[in-house]
Amino acid sequence: MATKLPNASRDEVLRPPKGWRKSIPLAVKLQVIVNQRGKAPDGTPLDAIFVRIHFDHRPPLHERAYDPDHDETVPAANDIAFIVALPVPVHREMSAQDVSRMSKTERQRMLEVNFRERLQRRSPGQKRLCKGTIPSRPFRKKEEIGAVLTGETTIDQVRTISERPTRHG
């Protein structure tokens, strides 16, 4: 069973605005490759000619808090410690997972915001509004069943009898 998060961890965190992104300077890219000793995180050598190299932010920029006073994420977007050099196929796979996780978190956040708004509209102790009644179908009468079994009436006649309007509509 999943554990519930405390309310403090659900507080709204300011995210970078849409389209906000700083390009990674060449010096930072070179330093990342030097820090990784020219190898991908899995230990295979990086090949800039045939496979090409992409630089990935870990954690992704959309998961970082945004500081509008400094127009920067926390940690900084181009911080060398939070950028990883990856071969293009590996980066595409990781980015696809990031995009699906990003849309899922946004969906869940919107659901929670809507739920909290509904809770605030309700007064304490107010019960949930009834959405309607479940329509019922009447059971066949014993006489109708007995008439079909004895052969006095046909099943079509019983169907027309049972399709009569009832009290419930």
Salt bridges, closest charged atoms under 4 A:
GLU12 OE1 - ARG109 NH1 3.65
ASP56 OD2 - ARG58 NH2 2.71
ASP56 OD1 - HIS91 NE2 3.37
GLU63 OE2 - ARG101 NE 2.69
ASP67 OD2 - HIS70 ND1 2.50
GLU72 OE1 - LYS22 NZ 3.05
ASP98 OD2 - ARG58 NH2 2.67
ASP98 OD1 - ARG101 NH2 3.06
GLU106 OE2 - ARG109 NH2 2.92
GLU112 OE2 - ARG10 NH1 3.70
GLU112 OE2 - ARG116 NH2 2.96
GLU144 OE2 - ARG164 NH2 3.64
ASP156 OD1 - ARG159 NH1 3.67
